[in-house]
Amino acid sequence: MQHTSTKQRQLMRFALSAAIAAILAPGYALAQDAAAQAPAPQAESGSESATTLDAVIVSGTARFKGIRKRDASFSITTASLEQIQEAVPLSTADALKVVPGIWAESAGGSTGANIFVRGMPSEGDAPFVTVQMDGAPLYPPPTLSFLENSTLFRMDDTIERMEVLRGGPSPIFSNGQPGATVNFIQKKGGEEPAGSVRVGLGSDNLRRVDLFNSGKLGEGWYYSVGGFYRTTDGVRDTQFPADKGGQLSATLTHSWDSGEVTVYARHTNDKNAFFTPIPLLSRNNGSSLSSFPGLDAQTGTLLGNDFRHVTLPTGPNGQSITRDLAEGRGINLDVFGASMDFYVGDWTISDRVNYVSGSAPTNGLFTGASPKTMADFIAGYGSAGTATYVNGGGAVDPNQQVLTAGFWVVDKELESFTNDLRFSRDLFEGNTLTAGVYYARYSSKDTWYLGNNMLLTAQNNARRINLSLADGRQVTRDGFTGTSFFSLRGDYDGQNTAVFLADEWQINDRLRLDGGIRYEWQQVDGTVHDTATVDLDGNPNTLYDNATSVSLPTSRRIDQDDKHFSWTLGLNYKLNDSASLFARANSGYKLPAFDNLRDGNTKTQEIDQYELGFKSGNSVYDLYLTAFYNSFTNSPFQAFLDDGTNFTTAGDSEAYGVEVEAAVRPVGGLELALTGIWLDANYENYREFTGNQVMRQPKQQFRFTPSYFWNLPFGDLKVFATYSRIGDRYADLANTQKLPSYHTLDVGANMHVGENWEFALTGSNVTNELGLTEGNVRVPGAATGGVFMGRPIAGRSYLFSAAYRW
């Protein structure tokens, strides 16, 4: 296969159009014959119904019409839009903090998160998290280097609810994700017009507007449209808008007595600054942290206007690129899709199809070694020298702390087409068989320039430094100490086809059994252009440009086919109307993706999982307990070290733990809610790292949320607070960089006035806690000299919003 050509893209668009037309055609024909119309699709459900045992879930089920949560033999967390907002998420990934078993590192900003699931090992990004919209994955491989699924999705008031499936039957359906599947369900139009206008104002000059409108177009036809626009300087002062952009979405639904079809479109253009580790002071073996002098841990960042716009040389003949830090890790993305469910005789036919196209660049500052004084930096060259600021200001004080950091550039052009088609039929009373096929074709066109190191002051909004040595050597040029140490042009294509068979059997009123098998084959090919080292000007006394990587005509090919089989078996036993037990076993896999194959990691990861769970609830309490065990083989690790080395290895691991979701309503409007996990995850057969704790995942984390709800003469009021505690972790494979435990406090209030008005005030990390989500995997070893490179969580922030609903 070659990279998707213009003709192929046209064929994909045609295929999508044909699929949508095929979906609509039978609906139109049946609608003409129907004497009566089916009830209109429902608008957003209430907050309470989203989490009760009677809530209908559609994720992880063989038939998209779903089942009640009480009957599910797997772990799934559900939350309405209002419940998500009450969690005070700072990003899409941060919304996953309401889900036990998931640890999301969202300190990098609105995008570019690292998300971990139940001890499943990875070096970062989110290889075991798939984000879906209305049941279709946004991009079939959940992670590429410098891209994970949550970056491709923005939450707004067009979302009805979120469903997060962990393990369970997910290795069988859709893209076969063995970890967590996060499914965002969009609002649809209904019989009555409905909509909202929300205006948000917050600290750090946050301004946001959300719009939503829906209603009936004609008999059996419904629409919805909405989106948002937002700009903010960000919790960390970048000297330019940290987040700026918006989104527009629309749905069109046709409902008739034998089915329903929804087509949708979404365009997102959003720019998001990306934050990486900064220097901190570390004491007591990493247990105590404080701000590095001149760089505030809660609000500071090295990013700033001094090097917001740069021109980077990329070749020996004057080739260059110009980049803007404000582009960060944003997206410019289009999504078109459709969902269809209808009945033909004894058959239920369901389909989920989507087409995604756009760009997801990375323009970020990547730090390396700890700072040192300007004098010590110069002394390292064995010569006297003169250091001056690039953009005026004279000489640099010899006692000024300085460091080197790289302006990394990664451009990605993405395209994907997915289709999940299922046929279901009742074999006999209580037993339903589902057969399905999943197809995905996707591509990524990459251009990388990693490195481009600059000599910077270690302070808020760092400044570039030029350094010339007394012996005539020039260390920097416009502050840059070098060009790219790792450059590539990659052109990748992938195609996955899977067939699956699932059976659901309601044996009696108490016992429900389900199982499934899947066989998938994957074809991946691509071209990676090699790099070489050249001297830009031929002057050996110019240290700056002695090593720059540029693409040469020579290249290497990637061409691999993989096949694998997976299965699942689950049992749910109903103890009574308010309690049930479930057991689940599955065997899944993760096939090597583009970057794995580029680095020579060609093996398929194999994952076995086992779960035992208890679900119970009534008007007084809710309780969900899940014990789990998983084991991995062929788990790869990759990281670009500070010296430019691309370090890779692979091995095995195992993890076991207990998840809890609980809520008690003892009196009146009081509710006490708790979510958490206890986890023990360790490497096995992993070189010298065998026996170490799986990196970056805490052994314990929990969230405690007390709230109180009042009915008032003019409406209602709810106040709430969330105390979160994150346990110790390690930033590296060797378990030498300790990330200490920390706790945060979020607060909020939500008030409804009359039938139309809603007011909300929330505060995140109101105690201004200094906590770390990431160390510096690019520099192996523990903190030196009391200085630690880490990525702290965002400091205190507040948001006020007012909404008018109809």
C-alpha positions in Angstrom: 0.0 0.0 0.0 1.1 3.5 -0.7 0.1 6.6 1.4 -3.5 7.5 0.8 -3.6 9.4 -2.5 -6.1 12.1 -3.5 -8.0 9.5 -5.5 -8.1 7.2 -2.5 -9.4 10.0 -0.3 -12.1 10.6 -2.9 -13.0 6.9 -2.8 -13.1 7.0 1.0 -15.5 10.0 0.9 -17.6 8.2 -1.8 -17.6 5.1 0.4 -18.8 7.1 3.3 -21.5 8.9 1.2 -22.6 5.5 -0.1 -22.8 4.1 3.4 -24.9 7.0 4.6 -27.1 6.7 1.6 -27.5 3.0 2.1 -28.4 3.7 5.7 -31.0 6.3 4.8 -32.6 4.5 1.9 -34.3 1.7 3.7 -35.4 4.1 6.4 -37.0 6.3 3.8 -38.8 3.4 2.2 -40.0 2.0 5.5 -41.1 5.4 6.6 -43.5 5.7 3.7 -45.2 2.4 4.6 -45.3 3.0 8.3 -48.7 4.0 9.6 -47.3 5.5 12.8 -44.0 7.0 13.7 -41.9 5.7 16.6 -41.3 7.9 19.6 -38.7 10.6 18.9 -35.2 10.1 20.2 -34.8 11.4 23.7 -32.8 14.5 24.7 -30.3 14.6 27.5 -31.1 12.4 30.4 -31.0 13.7 34.0 -27.8 13.6 36.0 -29.3 11.0 38.4 -30.3 8.5 35.7 -26.8 8.4 34.1 -25.3 6.5 37.0 -28.1 4.3 38.4 -28.4 0.5 37.9 -31.3 1.2 35.6 -29.3 3.4 33.2 -29.1 2.0 29.7 -25.5 1.7 28.4 -24.5 1.1 24.8 -20.7 0.7 25.1 -19.4 -2.9 25.2 -22.7 -4.4 24.2 -23.1 -6.7 21.1 -26.3 -4.8 20.2 -26.0 -1.1 20.1 -29.5 -0.7 21.6 -27.7 -1.5 24.9 -28.6 -3.1 28.1 -29.3 -1.9 31.6 -26.3 -1.3 33.8 -27.5 -3.8 36.4 -27.3 -6.6 33.7 -23.8 -5.8 32.5 -21.1 -8.3 33.3 -18.3 -5.8 33.1 -17.0 -2.6 34.7 -18.4 0.6 33.2 -18.6 4.2 34.5 -21.2 6.6 33.2 -21.6 10.3 33.7 -24.0 12.9 32.4 -22.7 16.2 31.0 -23.6 18.0 34.3 -21.7 15.4 36.3 -18.7 15.8 34.1 -18.7 19.6 34.6 -19.0 19.1 38.3 -15.7 17.2 38.3 -14.1 20.4 37.1 -12.1 18.8 34.3 -9.3 20.9 32.7 -9.3 18.8 29.5 -11.0 15.8 27.9 -8.4 13.5 29.5 -8.9 15.2 32.9 -12.6 14.2 32.8 -11.4 10.6 33.2 -10.5 11.3 36.8 -14.0 10.3 37.7 -13.3 6.8 36.5 -11.6 4.4 38.9 -8.7 2.5 37.4 -7.7 5.3 35.1 -4.8 7.7 35.8 -4.7 10.7 33.5 -1.6 13.0 33.5 -3.2 16.2 32.2 -0.6 18.7 33.5 0.6 19.2 29.9 -2.4 21.4 29.2 -5.6 20.9 27.3 -4.1 18.2 25.1 -1.2 15.8 24.9 -2.1 13.8 28.0 -0.6 10.6 29.2 -3.4 8.1 30.3 -2.8 4.8 32.0 -5.3 2.0 32.7 -5.2 -0.6 35.5 -1.4 -1.0 35.5 -1.2 -1.6 31.8 2.4 -0.6 31.0 3.4 2.2 28.6 5.9 5.0 28.3 3.3 7.7 27.8 0.5 8.9 25.6 -2.5 6.5 25.8 -2.1 3.2 24.0 -4.8 1.6 26.0 -7.5 4.3 25.7 -9.7 4.6 22.7 -12.0 7.7 22.4 -15.2 7.1 20.5 -18.0 9.4 19.4 -21.4 7.7 19.1 -19.7 4.3 19.2 -17.1 5.0 16.4 -13.3 5.4 17.2 -11.9 8.8 16.3 -8.7 7.2 15.1 -8.2 3.4 15.0 -4.7 3.2 16.6 -5.3 4.7 20.1 -1.8 6.2 20.2 0.9 7.3 17.8 4.0 9.1 18.9 3.0 12.6 19.9 -0.7 11.8 19.5 -3.3 10.1 21.6 -7.0 9.9 21.1 -8.2 12.4 23.7 -6.3 15.1 21.8 -8.7 14.6 19.0 -11.9 15.4 21.1 -13.2 18.5 22.7 -16.1 18.5 25.2 -18.9 21.0 24.9 -22.7 21.3 25.5 -23.5 19.0 22.5 -22.5 16.0 24.6 -25.2 14.1 26.4 -23.1 11.7 28.5 -19.9 9.7 28.7 -19.5 6.0 29.1 -16.1 4.5 30.0 -15.7 0.7 29.6 -12.7 -0.9 31.2 -11.6 -4.4 30.0 -14.7 -6.5 29.8 -15.9 -7.5 26.2 -14.1 -4.5 24.5 -11.3 -6.7 23.0 -14.1 -8.2 20.8 -15.8 -5.2 19.4 -14.9 -2.1 17.3 -11.1 -1.6 17.2 -10.5 -4.3 19.9 -9.2 -2.0 22.6 -8.2 -4.2 25.6 -7.9 -1.2 28.0 -10.5 1.5 28.3 -13.0 2.7 25.7 -14.3 6.2 26.3 -17.6 6.7 24.4 -19.0 10.2 24.2 -22.7 10.2 23.2 -24.0 13.3 21.4 -27.3 15.0 22.1 -30.0 14.5 19.4 -33.0 16.5 18.5 -36.4 15.6 19.9 -40.1 16.5 19.5 -39.8 19.7 21.5 -37.3 22.5 20.7 -34.4 22.5 23.2 -31.2 24.4 23.5 -28.9 26.5 25.6 -26.5 29.4 25.6 -23.7 29.3 28.1 -21.2 32.0 28.8 -18.1 31.2 30.9 -15.6 33.6 32.5 -12.7 32.5 34.5 -9.3 33.2 36.0 -6.4 33.7 33.6 -8.6 35.7 31.3 -10.8 32.7 30.3 -13.7 33.6 28.0 -15.9 30.9 26.6 -19.3 30.6 24.8 -21.2 27.3 24.3 -24.3 27.1 22.0 -26.7 24.3 21.5 -30.1 24.1 19.7 -32.2 21.1 18.7 -35.7 20.4 17.5 -38.0 18.8 15.0 -37.8 19.4 11.2 -40.7 17.3 10.2 -42.5 14.1 10.9 -39.7 11.7 12.0 -36.9 14.1 11.3 -34.9 15.9 14.0 -31.8 18.0 14.2 -29.2 19.4 16.6 -26.4 21.9 16.2 -24.0 23.4 18.6 -20.4 24.2 19.5 -18.1 26.5 21.4 -15.5 29.2 21.1 -12.9 29.8 23.8 -9.7 31.8 24.5 -7.6 31.9 27.7 -4.1 32.9 28.7 -3.9 29.7 30.7 -3.0 28.9 34.3 0.6 29.2 33.3 1.5 32.7 31.9 2.8 32.0 28.4 2.6 35.7 27.3 0.2 34.6 24.6 -3.2 32.8 24.5 -2.5 29.2 25.8 -5.8 28.0 24.3 -7.7 29.5 21.5 -10.2 28.0 19.1 -13.6 26.4 18.8 -15.8 23.7 17.4 -19.1 23.3 15.5 -21.1 20.1 15.4 -24.5 19.1 13.9 -26.6 15.9 13.8 -29.6 14.9 11.6 -31.8 12.1 12.9 -34.5 10.2 11.0 -36.7 7.9 13.2 -39.4 5.5 12.0 -41.3 2.6 13.5 -38.6 0.1 12.5 -35.4 2.0 13.2 -33.4 5.2 13.5 -30.5 6.8 11.6 -28.3 9.7 12.7 -25.7 11.4 10.5 -23.3 13.9 12.1 -20.5 16.3 11.2 -18.0 18.1 13.4 -15.2 20.6 12.7 -12.7 21.5 15.4 -9.9 24.1 15.0 -8.2 24.6 18.4 -4.7 25.7 19.4 -3.3 24.5 22.7 0.0 25.3 24.4 1.9 22.3 25.6 3.7 22.2 28.9 6.6 19.8 29.7 8.8 19.4 32.9 10.3 22.4 34.6 13.0 22.6 37.3 11.9 22.1 40.9 13.6 21.8 44.2 13.6 18.4 45.8 14.2 17.4 49.4 13.8 14.4 51.6 14.4 11.8 48.9 11.9 13.5 46.6 9.1 13.7 49.2 9.2 17.5 49.5 9.0 19.8 46.5 9.1 23.5 46.1 9.5 26.1 43.3 12.9 26.6 41.7 14.1 30.2 42.2 12.7 32.4 39.5 10.2 29.8 38.1 6.9 29.5 40.0 5.8 25.9 40.1 2.0 26.7 40.1 1.9 29.5 37.5 5.3 29.6 35.8 6.5 28.2 32.5 9.6 28.5 30.3 7.4 29.3 27.3 7.2 33.0 26.3 7.4 35.5 23.5 11.2 35.4 23.3 11.1 32.3 21.2 7.4 32.0 20.4 8.1 32.4 16.7 11.3 30.7 15.4 12.8 29.7 12.1 14.6 26.3 12.1 17.1 25.2 9.5 16.3 21.9 8.0 18.9 21.4 5.3 22.2 22.4 3.9 20.9 24.6 1.1 19.0 27.1 3.2 15.9 25.0 3.8 14.0 26.0 6.9 10.6 26.0 8.6 8.9 28.7 10.7 6.9 27.6 13.7 4.8 29.1 16.5 4.7 27.8 20.1 1.1 28.9 20.3 0.2 26.1 17.9 1.2 23.7 20.7 -0.6 20.4 20.4 -3.7 21.6 18.7 -5.9 20.1 16.0 -7.7 21.1 12.8 -10.0 18.2 12.3 -13.1 17.2 10.4 -15.3 14.3 11.5 -18.2 12.9 9.4 -20.2 9.9 10.6 -23.4 8.0 10.9 -25.1 5.5 13.2 -27.9 3.3 12.2 -30.2 0.7 13.9 -33.2 -0.9 12.3 -35.2 -4.1 12.1 -35.7 -6.3 9.1 -37.9 -9.2 9.9 -36.2 -11.1 12.7 -32.9 -9.3 12.2 -31.5 -6.2 13.9 -29.0 -4.4 11.7 -26.7 -1.8 13.2 -23.8 0.2 11.8 -21.4 2.8 13.0 -19.3 4.6 10.4 -17.1 7.6 10.4 -14.5 9.5 8.4 -11.8 11.7 10.0 -9.4 14.0 8.3 -7.1 16.8 9.5 -3.9 17.7 11.2 -2.5 17.4 14.7 0.8 19.2 15.1 3.2 19.3 18.0 5.2 22.5 18.6 6.6 22.3 22.1 9.5 22.9 24.3 11.1 19.7 25.6 13.4 20.0 28.6 16.4 17.9 29.4 19.1 18.1 32.1 18.8 20.2 35.2 19.9 23.9 35.3 23.4 25.2 36.2 24.8 28.7 36.5 25.9 30.5 33.4 29.5 30.5 34.8 29.4 26.7 35.2 27.9 26.2 31.7 30.8 28.2 30.2 33.4 26.4 32.3 32.2 23.1 30.7 33.8 24.2 27.4 37.3 24.8 29.0 37.5 28.4 27.9 36.3 31.8 28.9 33.3 33.2 27.1 30.8 36.0 26.7 27.1 35.4 27.1 24.5 38.0 26.0 20.7 37.9 25.6 19.5 37.3 22.0 16.8 40.0 22.2 18.6 42.8 23.9 19.3 43.4 27.6 23.1 43.1 27.6 25.3 40.5 29.3 24.0 37.6 31.2 24.9 37.5 34.9 27.4 34.6 35.6 25.1 33.5 38.5 22.0 33.3 36.3 20.7 29.7 36.2 20.5 28.4 32.6 19.4 25.2 30.9 19.1 23.7 27.4 15.7 22.8 26.0 14.6 21.8 22.5 11.9 23.3 20.2 10.5 20.1 18.9 8.3 20.1 15.8 6.1 17.2 14.7 3.6 17.6 11.9 1.0 15.0 11.4 -1.6 14.7 8.6 -4.2 12.2 9.6 -7.0 10.3 7.8 -9.1 7.4 8.7 -12.3 5.5 7.7 -13.9 3.0 10.1 -17.0 0.9 9.9 -18.5 -1.4 12.5 -21.4 -3.4 11.0 -23.5 -5.9 13.1 -26.3 -8.3 12.4 -28.3 -9.7 15.4 -31.0 -12.3 15.7 -32.8 -14.1 18.5 -32.1 -17.8 18.2 -34.6 -18.7 20.9 -36.3 -16.9 23.8 -33.6 -15.1 25.8 -30.7 -15.9 23.4 -29.4 -13.4 20.8 -26.5 -14.1 18.4 -24.6 -11.2 16.9 -22.2 -11.4 13.9 -20.2 -8.4 12.9 -17.3 -7.1 10.8 -15.1 -4.2 11.6 -13.0 -2.4 8.9 -10.6 0.5 9.3 -8.3 2.2 6.8 -6.1 4.9 8.2 -2.9 6.9 7.5 -0.5 9.3 9.0 1.9 11.5 7.2 4.7 12.7 9.6 7.5 15.2 9.5 9.7 15.3 12.6 12.4 17.7 13.7 13.3 16.7 17.3 16.1 18.6 19.1 16.7 22.2 18.0 18.1 22.9 21.5 18.3 26.4 22.9 20.3 27.9 25.7 17.7 29.5 28.0 17.5 31.3 31.3 15.8 29.1 33.9 13.0 31.5 34.8 9.4 32.4 34.0 9.2 33.2 30.3 12.7 32.2 29.6 15.1 34.2 27.3 17.5 32.9 24.7 21.2 33.4 25.2 24.1 33.7 22.7 27.4 32.4 23.9 30.8 33.0 22.2 34.0 31.5 23.6 37.3 33.3 23.9 39.0 30.8 21.7 36.8 31.8 18.8 34.2 29.0 19.0 30.5 30.0 18.7 28.4 27.9 21.0 25.0 29.3 20.0 23.4 31.1 17.1 20.2 33.1 18.0 20.2 31.1 21.2 20.3 27.7 19.5 23.0 25.2 20.5 22.1 22.8 17.7 19.6 21.8 15.1 17.5 18.6 14.9 19.1 15.5 16.4 16.3 13.3 15.0 14.6 14.1 11.7 12.3 12.0 9.6 9.6 12.0 7.1 7.2 9.1 7.6 4.4 8.0 5.3 2.3 5.2 6.9 -0.8 3.3 5.9 -2.7 0.8 7.9 -5.7 -1.5 7.3 -7.5 -3.6 9.8 -10.3 -6.1 9.2 -11.9 -8.1 12.0 -14.8 -10.5 12.1 -16.5 -11.3 15.4 -19.3 -13.4 16.8 -21.0 -12.7 20.2 -23.8 -14.5 22.0 -26.0 -13.1 24.8 -28.1 -15.6 26.8 -30.6 -14.6 29.5 -30.8 -18.1 31.0 -33.4 -17.2 33.6 -34.5 -14.2 35.6 -31.3 -14.2 37.6 -28.5 -15.5 35.3 -27.2 -13.9 32.2 -24.3 -15.3 30.1 -22.4 -13.6 27.3 -19.3 -14.5 25.2 -17.6 -13.7 22.0 -14.7 -14.4 19.7 -12.8 -12.1 17.3 -10.3 -12.7 14.5 -8.4 -9.7 13.1 -5.8 -9.2 10.5 -3.8 -6.0 10.1 -1.7 -4.7 7.2 0.8 -1.9 7.8 3.2 -0.4 5.3 5.0 2.8 4.9 8.2 4.6 4.1 10.6 6.2 6.5 13.2 8.5 5.0 16.6 8.2 6.6 18.6 11.0 8.1 22.2 12.0 8.0 24.5 14.6 9.6 25.7 17.5 7.6 27.6 20.8 8.4 25.6 23.8 7.3 28.5 26.1 6.6 31.6 23.9 6.7 33.2 25.9 9.5 34.5 23.5 12.2 34.8 26.3 14.7 31.0 26.9 14.6 29.8 24.3 17.2 26.1 25.2 16.6 25.8 23.6 13.2 28.2 20.7 13.3 25.3 18.2 13.5 22.0 18.7 11.9 19.8 15.9 10.5 18.2 16.3 7.1 16.2 13.9 5.0 18.1 12.1 2.2 16.7 10.4 -0.9 17.5 7.0 0.6 14.7 5.4 2.7 13.6 2.2 4.3 10.3 0.4 4.0 7.9 -0.9 6.7 5.8 -3.8 5.5 4.1 -6.1 8.0 1.0 -8.3 8.3 -0.3 -9.4 11.7 -3.2 -11.7 12.7 -4.6 -12.5 16.1 -7.5 -14.1 17.9 -9.3 -12.9 21.0 -12.1 -14.1 23.1 -14.3 -13.0 26.1 -16.7 -14.7 28.5 -18.9 -13.0 31.1 -21.5 -14.0 33.6 -23.9 -11.8 35.6 -25.9 -13.2 38.5 -28.8 -11.1 39.9 -29.0 -11.5 43.7 -32.1 -9.4 44.0 -33.6 -6.3 42.4 -30.9 -4.1 43.8 -27.7 -6.2 43.6 -25.8 -8.5 41.3 -22.5 -10.2 40.9 -20.4 -10.6 37.7 -17.3 -12.4 36.5 -15.4 -11.8 33.3 -12.4 -13.3 31.5 -10.9 -12.1 28.3 -7.8 -12.5 26.2 -6.9 -9.6 23.9 -4.0 -8.0 22.1 -2.5 -4.8 20.8 -1.0 -5.1 17.3 2.1 -3.0 16.6 1.3 0.4 15.2 3.3 2.7 12.9 5.9 3.9 15.4 6.4 0.5 17.0 7.3 -0.9 13.6 9.5 2.1 12.8 11.5 1.3 16.0 11.8 -2.4 15.3 9.2 -3.5 17.8 7.3 -6.0 15.7 5.8 -8.2 18.3 2.1 -8.3 19.2 1.3 -7.5 22.8 -0.9 -10.1 24.4 -3.2 -9.3 27.4 -5.1 -11.6 29.6 -7.7 -10.1 32.0 -9.9 -11.4 34.7 -12.6 -9.5 36.7 -14.9 -10.2 39.6 -17.5 -7.5 40.4 -20.4 -6.5 42.6 -23.1 -4.0 41.8 -25.8 -2.7 44.1 -27.9 0.4 44.6 -31.2 2.0 45.6 -32.4 5.4 46.7 -30.0 5.4 49.7 -26.7 4.1 48.2 -24.8 3.0 45.1 -21.9 0.5 45.2 -19.7 -0.8 42.4 -16.7 -3.0 43.4 -14.4 -4.7 40.9 -11.4 -6.9 41.5 -9.1 -7.4 38.5 -6.0 -9.1 37.3 -4.1 -8.7 34.0 -0.9 -10.0 32.5 1.1 -8.6 29.6 3.6 -10.1 27.2 5.8 -8.2 24.7 5.2 -4.8 26.2 7.4 -2.2 24.4 9.1 0.9 25.8 10.5 3.8 23.8 11.9 7.2 24.8 14.2 9.8 23.2 16.9 10.5 25.8 18.5 13.9 26.4 21.6 12.9 24.3 19.4 12.1 21.3 19.5 8.3 21.8 16.2 6.5 20.9 16.1 4.0 23.7 13.8 0.9 23.2 13.2 -2.3 25.0 10.4 -4.8 25.7 9.2 -7.2 28.3 6.2 -8.5 30.3 4.2 -7.3 33.3 1.3 -8.2 35.6 -1.1 -6.2 37.7 -3.9 -6.8 40.1 -6.1 -4.4 42.1 -9.6 -3.3 43.3 -11.7 -0.5 42.0 -14.6 1.2 43.9 -17.4 3.5 43.0 -19.7 4.3 45.9 -22.2 6.9 47.1 -24.3 7.2 50.2 -27.3 9.5 50.7 -28.0 9.3 54.4 -30.3 12.2 54.9 -32.0 15.0 52.9 -30.0 16.3 50.1 -26.6 15.0 51.4 -24.6 12.7 49.3 -21.1 11.2 50.1 -19.4 9.8 47.1 -16.1 7.9 46.8 -14.2 6.5 43.8 -10.7 4.9 44.0 -8.3 2.1 43.2 -5.7 0.0 44.9 -3.2 -1.3 42.4 -0.1 -3.5 42.4 1.6 -3.6 39.0 5.2 -4.8 38.3 7.5 -5.6 35.4 8.5 -9.1 34.6 11.2 -10.4 32.2 12.1 -6.7 31.6 15.9 -6.7 31.6 17.3 -5.1 34.7 13.9 -3.5 35.4 12.3 -6.9 36.4 10.4 -6.6 39.7 10.1 -2.8 39.5 6.8 -1.0 39.9 5.2 -0.1 36.5 6.2 3.5 35.9 4.0 6.5 36.4 1.0 4.7 37.9 0.1 5.2 41.6 -0.6 2.2 43.9 -3.5 4.1 45.4 -5.7 7.0 44.3 -9.1 8.1 45.4 -11.6 10.9 45.2 -14.1 11.8 48.0 -17.0 14.1 47.0 -19.5 15.4 49.6 -22.4 17.4 48.2 -25.6 18.8 49.3 -28.8 19.6 47.3 -31.5 22.0 48.3 -34.9 22.6 46.7 -35.6 26.3 46.9 -38.7 28.4 46.2 -37.1 29.8 43.0 -35.3 26.6 41.9 -32.5 24.5 43.4 -28.9 24.7 44.6 -26.2 22.1 44.9 -22.8 22.7 46.5 -20.0 20.2 46.3 -16.3 19.6 46.9 -13.8 16.9 45.9 -10.8 15.9 47.8 -8.4 13.8 45.7 -5.3 11.9 46.8 -2.7 10.5 44.4 -0.2 8.0 45.7 3.6 7.7 45.1 4.8 6.8 41.6 8.0 6.5 39.7 8.9 8.5 36.6 11.2 5.9 35.1 11.7 2.2 34.5 14.5 2.0 37.0 12.3 3.4 39.8 14.9 6.0 40.7 12.8 9.2 40.0 10.2 9.2 42.7 7.1 11.2 42.2 5.7 12.0 45.6 2.0 11.6 46.6 -0.1 14.7 46.7 -3.7 15.8 47.3 -6.0 18.5 45.8 -9.3 20.2 46.6 -11.8 21.2 44.0 -15.0 23.1 45.0 -18.2 24.2 43.2 -21.8 25.2 43.3 -24.6 24.9 40.8 -27.9 26.8 40.9 -31.0 26.5 38.8 -33.4 29.5 38.8 -36.8 28.9 37.4 -37.2 26.8 34.3 -34.5 28.4 32.2 -31.5 29.8 34.1 -28.5 27.9 35.4 -25.5 29.4 37.2 -22.3 27.6 38.2 -19.1 28.4 40.0 -16.2 26.0 40.2 -12.7 26.1 41.5 -9.8 23.7 40.7 -6.9 23.0 43.1 -8.1 25.8 45.4 -5.3 25.0 47.9 -2.7 25.6 45.2 -1.1 22.1 45.8 2.2 21.4 44.2 1.9 17.9 42.7 3.8 16.2 39.9 2.3 14.0 37.1 5.6 13.4 35.3 9.3 13.4 36.0 12.0 13.5 33.3 12.3 10.1 31.6 14.7 11.7 29.1 17.4 12.0 31.8 17.8 8.6 33.6 18.6 8.7 37.3 17.4 10.5 40.5 17.4 14.2 41.3 20.9 15.7 41.5 21.9 18.7 43.7 18.4 19.0 45.1 17.0 19.9 41.6 14.3 17.8 40.0 12.8 18.1 36.5 9.1 17.5 36.8 5.7 18.5 35.3 3.6 20.0 38.1 -0.2 20.1 38.0 -1.9 23.4 37.3 -2.3 25.9 40.1 -5.5 27.4 41.5 -8.2 28.5 38.9 -11.9 29.4 38.9 -14.7 29.4 36.4 -18.1 31.1 36.5 -20.8 30.2 33.9 -24.3 31.4 33.3 -26.6 29.4 30.9 -30.1 30.0 29.6 -31.9 26.8 28.6 -35.1 26.3 26.7 
